[in-house]
């Protein structure tokens, strides 16, 4: 997975000052999607959602609704807590909302629920694997990607000998080896904090892999799988699945805990562990600051991170 995306947020041809920003909270089953980002000829979450919004708002030929997303998920990755934003004109907002005249008033929560219901109605026709939870008006300073404080993912897997559950199989990766959960937790604890995670990322030119890994906790689920809670201020491309793959290598005995740290500090991609399959991963939550801190947070996030001293 990753979080890279287009910074453009426009609905042509209206001037920027005439727009209202709407935040979408949504979920999706990523099984049948080629990731979030719109791609010609492929079914994507962004593509389906932008098309549904265009139908709902009756934007007309040549007017494109464009979404900015908080976490740009890869093909097959799921989401329970995805966030995106878009800008709409006052006329489009009126079409989308429940108002029936200039004096009609409803509270913000009811308006958000109505917008979500209307958008879900359009999505049900061609993309029932996407669900909109809310569609609320937010300050213009809100940016789904750059205003985020942290992101939380969950990765589910089963090792050899663990009870299988067909009802959750499409969301759970299978590991063909026994796993030591205690060893996996010890190794995960060693990776916490501010580090250069180049070993666990696909390189992106001009960017660093310095991230603050805030949480990496394992638990046994009610359906007898293992689930990792992984939280950081941001993630680079494929980082979560690579981290889990490294921890699985420890849990299966392929590599030791000391070797894992040596691999991390080497800051080079390695064949000693494999990147885990996409279908075990879900974006669970994106957290944001208070409204009066949104602009500052976006400015901080856009600043390039300094590399860490290799010494």
C-alpha positions as a Python dict, from the first residue, in 0.01 Angstrom:
ca = {
    (1, 'X'): (0, 0, 0),
    (2, 'X'): (100, 358, -11),
    (3, 'X'): (-29, 710, 31),
    (4, 'X'): (89, 891, -285),
    (5, 'X'): (-159, 1080, -496),
    (6, 'X'): (-241, 1373, -722),
    (7, 'X'): (-257, 1704, -536),
    (8, 'X'): (-509, 1855, -779),
    (9, 'X'): (-857, 1913, -640),
    (10, 'X'): (-1078, 2079, -898),
    (11, 'X'): (-1418, 2075, -1050),
    (12, 'X'): (-1389, 2256, -1379),
    (13, 'X'): (-1466, 2519, -1481),
    (14, 'X'): (-1574, 2697, -1159),
    (15, 'X'): (-1331, 2938, -990),
    (16, 'X'): (-1173, 2811, -668),
    (17, 'X'): (-1344, 3075, -451),
    (18, 'X'): (-1692, 2945, -544),
    (19, 'X'): (-1633, 2595, -406),
    (20, 'X'): (-1729, 2420, -83),
    (21, 'X'): (-1516, 2136, 49),
    (22, 'X'): (-1686, 1807, 140),
    (23, 'X'): (-1520, 1528, 336),
    (24, 'X'): (-1621, 1170, 257),
    (25, 'X'): (-1575, 890, 510),
    (26, 'X'): (-1603, 557, 335),
    (27, 'X'): (-1528, 185, 332),
    (28, 'X'): (-1480, -71, 58),
    (29, 'X'): (-1405, -435, -12),
    (30, 'X'): (-1093, -406, -225),
    (31, 'X'): (-1112, -755, -375),
    (32, 'X'): (-1245, -651, -715),
    (33, 'X'): (-1062, -319, -741),
    (34, 'X'): (-729, -241, -907),
    (35, 'X'): (-650, -12, -615),
    (36, 'X'): (-773, 335, -527),
    (37, 'X'): (-624, 546, -806),
    (38, 'X'): (-815, 590, -1133),
    (39, 'X'): (-650, 404, -1422),
    (40, 'X'): (-773, 377, -1781),
    (41, 'X'): (-950, 48, -1850),
    (42, 'X'): (-936, -71, -1487),
    (43, 'X'): (-1198, -78, -1214),
    (44, 'X'): (-1078, 140, -926),
    (45, 'X'): (-1234, 290, -615),
    (46, 'X'): (-1160, 645, -727),
    (47, 'X'): (-1297, 581, -1074),
    (48, 'X'): (-1624, 431, -949),
    (49, 'X'): (-1671, 698, -686),
    (50, 'X'): (-1597, 994, -911),
    (51, 'X'): (-1835, 856, -1173),
    (52, 'X'): (-2111, 813, -913),
    (53, 'X'): (-2062, 1167, -783),
    (54, 'X'): (-2073, 1306, -1138),
    (55, 'X'): (-2405, 1127, -1196),
    (56, 'X'): (-2546, 1248, -865),
    (57, 'X'): (-2440, 1610, -919),
    (58, 'X'): (-2521, 1609, -1291),
    (59, 'X'): (-2191, 1780, -1367),
    (60, 'X'): (-2233, 1756, -1743),
    (61, 'X'): (-1986, 1677, -2019),
    (62, 'X'): (-1632, 1801, -1966),
    (63, 'X'): (-1671, 1871, -1593),
    (64, 'X'): (-1465, 1631, -1383),
    (65, 'X'): (-1513, 1572, -1014),
    (66, 'X'): (-1175, 1494, -860),
    (67, 'X'): (-1115, 1334, -523),
    (68, 'X'): (-813, 1368, -296),
    (69, 'X'): (-767, 1062, -77),
    (70, 'X'): (-611, 1010, 265),
    (71, 'X'): (-457, 668, 193),
    (72, 'X'): (-398, 552, -163),
    (73, 'X'): (-455, 177, -129),
    (74, 'X'): (-314, -80, -371),
    (75, 'X'): (-503, -343, -569),
    (76, 'X'): (-685, -584, -339),
    (77, 'X'): (-642, -376, -21),
    (78, 'X'): (-959, -304, 177),
    (79, 'X'): (-1069, -3, 384),
    (80, 'X'): (-1301, 56, 677),
    (81, 'X'): (-1177, 407, 754),
    (82, 'X'): (-1083, 571, 426),
    (83, 'X'): (-1119, 950, 392),
    (84, 'X'): (-1136, 1163, 78),
    (85, 'X'): (-1237, 1520, -4),
    (86, 'X'): (-1374, 1704, -304),
    (87, 'X'): (-1483, 2058, -385),
    (88, 'X'): (-1834, 2131, -515),
    (89, 'X'): (-2010, 2445, -631),
    (90, 'X'): (-2299, 2594, -434),
    (91, 'X'): (-2539, 2471, -701),
    (92, 'X'): (-2402, 2118, -685),
    (93, 'X'): (-2417, 2118, -305),
    (94, 'X'): (-2783, 2221, -321),
    (95, 'X'): (-2858, 1927, -553),
    (96, 'X'): (-2676, 1692, -319),
    (97, 'X'): (-2825, 1819, 8),
    (98, 'X'): (-3175, 1788, 151),
    (99, 'X'): (-3271, 2154, 135),
    (100, 'X'): (-3598, 2230, -38),
    (101, 'X'): (-3585, 2609, -37),
    (102, 'X'): (-3386, 2909, 85),
    (103, 'X'): (-3535, 2886, 434),
    (104, 'X'): (-3507, 2511, 478),
    (105, 'X'): (-3272, 2421, 764),
    (106, 'X'): (-3142, 2093, 898),
    (107, 'X'): (-2856, 2016, 1129),
    (108, 'X'): (-2517, 1930, 982),
    (109, 'X'): (-2532, 1563, 1085),
    (110, 'X'): (-2866, 1513, 910),
    (111, 'X'): (-2737, 1685, 596),
    (112, 'X'): (-2426, 1465, 598),
    (113, 'X'): (-2635, 1151, 637),
    (114, 'X'): (-2860, 1257, 350),
    (115, 'X'): (-2566, 1318, 118),
    (116, 'X'): (-2421, 979, 211),
    (117, 'X'): (-2756, 808, 149),
    (118, 'X'): (-2794, 968, -194),
    (119, 'X'): (-2441, 877, -299),
    (120, 'X'): (-2483, 521, -173),
    (121, 'X'): (-2800, 497, -380),
    (122, 'X'): (-2604, 569, -698),
    (123, 'X'): (-2317, 340, -596),
    (124, 'X'): (-2554, 47, -541),
    (125, 'X'): (-2617, 34, -915),
    (126, 'X'): (-2259, -45, -1011),
    (127, 'X'): (-2031, -40, -705),
    (128, 'X'): (-2208, -197, -406),
    (129, 'X'): (-1865, -286, -264),
    (130, 'X'): (-1820, 82, -169),
    (131, 'X'): (-2008, 234, 126),
    (132, 'X'): (-2020, 604, 215),
    (133, 'X'): (-2055, 666, 590),
    (134, 'X'): (-2074, 1045, 585),
    (135, 'X'): (-2038, 1343, 352),
    (136, 'X'): (-1990, 1651, 563),
    (137, 'X'): (-1881, 2007, 492),
    (138, 'X'): (-1534, 2091, 625),
    (139, 'X'): (-1309, 2397, 623),
    (140, 'X'): (-1121, 2475, 302),
    (141, 'X'): (-796, 2405, 491),
    (142, 'X'): (-890, 2038, 531),
    (143, 'X'): (-682, 1811, 308),
    (144, 'X'): (-757, 1438, 328),
    (145, 'X'): (-395, 1352, 253),
    (146, 'X'): (-178, 1628, 396),
    (147, 'X'): (-381, 1718, 705),
    (148, 'X'): (-362, 1363, 846),
    (149, 'X'): (-188, 1314, 1179),
    (150, 'X'): (-160, 936, 1157),
    (151, 'X'): (-299, 632, 978),
    (152, 'X'): (-393, 295, 1123),
    (153, 'X'): (-401, -35, 935),
    (154, 'X'): (-489, -392, 1028),
    (155, 'X'): (-333, -700, 875),
    (156, 'X'): (-498, -1042, 923),
    (157, 'X'): (-328, -1378, 868),
    (158, 'X'): (-339, -1744, 963),
    (159, 'X'): (-43, -1973, 1007),
    (160, 'X'): (-21, -2346, 946),
    (161, 'X'): (-239, -2544, 1188),
    (162, 'X'): (-468, -2251, 1272),
    (163, 'X'): (-842, -2297, 1228),
    (164, 'X'): (-958, -2176, 887),
    (165, 'X'): (-1274, -1968, 838),
    (166, 'X'): (-1417, -1955, 483),
    (167, 'X'): (-1631, -1654, 577),
    (168, 'X'): (-1325, -1435, 635),
    (169, 'X'): (-1083, -1600, 391),
    (170, 'X'): (-1096, -1316, 137),
    (171, 'X'): (-971, -1078, 408),
    (172, 'X'): (-709, -1308, 565),
    (173, 'X'): (-372, -1418, 428),
    (174, 'X'): (-255, -1778, 465),
    (175, 'X'): (100, -1851, 582),
    (176, 'X'): (207, -2213, 514),
    (177, 'X'): (420, -2234, 828),
    (178, 'X'): (355, -2240, 1205),
    (179, 'X'): (393, -1899, 1366),
    (180, 'X'): (523, -1796, 1708),
    (181, 'X'): (303, -1503, 1811),
    (182, 'X'): (520, -1407, 2109),
    (183, 'X'): (830, -1383, 1888),
    (184, 'X'): (635, -1177, 1635),
    (185, 'X'): (532, -929, 1904),
    (186, 'X'): (885, -896, 2040),
    (187, 'X'): (1018, -828, 1692),
    (188, 'X'): (740, -577, 1620),
    (189, 'X'): (822, -387, 1940),
    (190, 'X'): (1182, -345, 1820),
    (191, 'X'): (1068, -162, 1507),
    (192, 'X'): (874, 112, 1687),
    (193, 'X'): (978, 475, 1677),
    (194, 'X'): (1131, 713, 1426),
    (195, 'X'): (1334, 514, 1175),
    (196, 'X'): (1439, 502, 812),
    (197, 'X'): (1221, 223, 671),
    (198, 'X'): (1384, 203, 326),
    (199, 'X'): (1424, -174, 375),
    (200, 'X'): (1045, -203, 384),
    (201, 'X'): (950, 46, 111),
    (202, 'X'): (950, 73, -264),
    (203, 'X'): (1179, 364, -336),
    (204, 'X'): (1025, 689, -456),
    (205, 'X'): (1259, 937, -618),
    (206, 'X'): (1314, 1251, -416),
    (207, 'X'): (1149, 1118, -99),
    (208, 'X'): (1281, 965, 219),
    (209, 'X'): (1145, 660, 401),
    (210, 'X'): (1172, 821, 744),
    (211, 'X'): (853, 741, 935),
    (212, 'X'): (741, 733, 1299),
    (213, 'X'): (597, 388, 1369),
    (214, 'X'): (364, 448, 1663),
    (215, 'X'): (204, 106, 1716),
    (216, 'X'): (269, -251, 1600),
    (217, 'X'): (57, -484, 1813),
    (218, 'X'): (-64, -838, 1751),
    (219, 'X'): (-377, -1009, 1885),
    (220, 'X'): (-574, -1326, 1826),
    (221, 'X'): (-914, -1253, 1671),
    (222, 'X'): (-1251, -1407, 1752),
    (223, 'X'): (-1228, -1620, 1438),
    (224, 'X'): (-887, -1755, 1546),
    (225, 'X'): (-669, -1549, 1312),
    (226, 'X'): (-377, -1324, 1404),
    (227, 'X'): (-428, -951, 1344),
    (228, 'X'): (-168, -675, 1358),
    (229, 'X'): (-258, -316, 1445),
    (230, 'X'): (-4, -94, 1268),
    (231, 'X'): (-10, 282, 1313),
    (232, 'X'): (228, 555, 1193),
    (233, 'X'): (231, 922, 1108),
    (234, 'X'): (253, 812, 743),
    (235, 'X'): (349, 509, 536),
    (236, 'X'): (550, 476, 217),
    (237, 'X'): (455, 243, -67),
    (238, 'X'): (421, -127, 35),
    (239, 'X'): (554, -51, 385),
    (240, 'X'): (280, -222, 589),
    (241, 'X'): (283, -546, 391),
    (242, 'X'): (663, -554, 392),
    (243, 'X'): (677, -496, 768),
    (244, 'X'): (431, -779, 826),
    (245, 'X'): (628, -1002, 590),
    (246, 'X'): (943, -941, 792),
    (247, 'X'): (765, -1016, 1119),
    (248, 'X'): (619, -1336, 970),
    (249, 'X'): (974, -1436, 875),
    (250, 'X'): (1067, -1400, 1242),
    (251, 'X'): (755, -1584, 1360),
    (252, 'X'): (822, -1876, 1125),
    (253, 'X'): (1188, -1899, 1226),
    (254, 'X'): (1331, -1798, 889),
    (255, 'X'): (1519, -1503, 1038),
    (256, 'X'): (1610, -1410, 1394),
    (257, 'X'): (1513, -1095, 1578),
    (258, 'X'): (1871, -962, 1564),
    (259, 'X'): (1883, -1017, 1188),
    (260, 'X'): (1559, -822, 1147),
    (261, 'X'): (1715, -516, 1308),
    (262, 'X'): (2027, -557, 1096),
    (263, 'X'): (1810, -566, 784),
    (264, 'X'): (1628, -252, 894),
    (265, 'X'): (1950, -66, 958),
    (266, 'X'): (2097, -175, 623),
    (267, 'X'): (1828, 34, 447),
    (268, 'X'): (1820, -195, 144),
    (269, 'X'): (1547, -418, 2),
    (270, 'X'): (1608, -782, 94),
    (271, 'X'): (1500, -1127, -23),
    (272, 'X'): (1512, -1255, 335),
    (273, 'X'): (1140, -1183, 373),
    (274, 'X'): (849, -1141, 132),
    (275, 'X'): (586, -870, 99),
    (276, 'X'): (254, -1011, 222),
    (277, 'X'): (-53, -1044, -4),
    (278, 'X'): (-279, -742, -41),
    (279, 'X'): (-607, -905, 65),
    (280, 'X'): (-502, -935, 430),
    (281, 'X'): (-468, -556, 466),
    (282, 'X'): (-731, -299, 561),
    (283, 'X'): (-705, 76, 620),
    (284, 'X'): (-888, 120, 950),
    (285, 'X'): (-856, 487, 1046),
    (286, 'X'): (-707, 823, 950),
    (287, 'X'): (-686, 1078, 1231),
    (288, 'X'): (-691, 1457, 1183),
    (289, 'X'): (-630, 1759, 1409),
    (290, 'X'): (-883, 2020, 1517),
    (291, 'X'): (-1006, 2257, 1247),
    (292, 'X'): (-784, 2544, 1357),
    (293, 'X'): (-474, 2323, 1318),
    (294, 'X'): (-550, 2182, 972),
    (295, 'X'): (-348, 2433, 768),
    (296, 'X'): (-40, 2404, 989),
    (297, 'X'): (-52, 2026, 978),
    (298, 'X'): (-78, 2025, 598),
    (299, 'X'): (223, 2258, 577),
    (300, 'X'): (425, 2033, 808),
    (301, 'X'): (336, 1721, 611),
    (302, 'X'): (432, 1875, 277),
    (303, 'X'): (779, 1960, 408),
    (304, 'X'): (1036, 1707, 297),
    (305, 'X'): (1161, 1485, 578),
    (306, 'X'): (1530, 1498, 654),
    (307, 'X'): (1715, 1166, 624),
    (308, 'X'): (1835, 1002, 946),
    (309, 'X'): (2204, 969, 1024),
    (310, 'X'): (2314, 621, 919),
    (311, 'X'): (2555, 617, 1206),
}
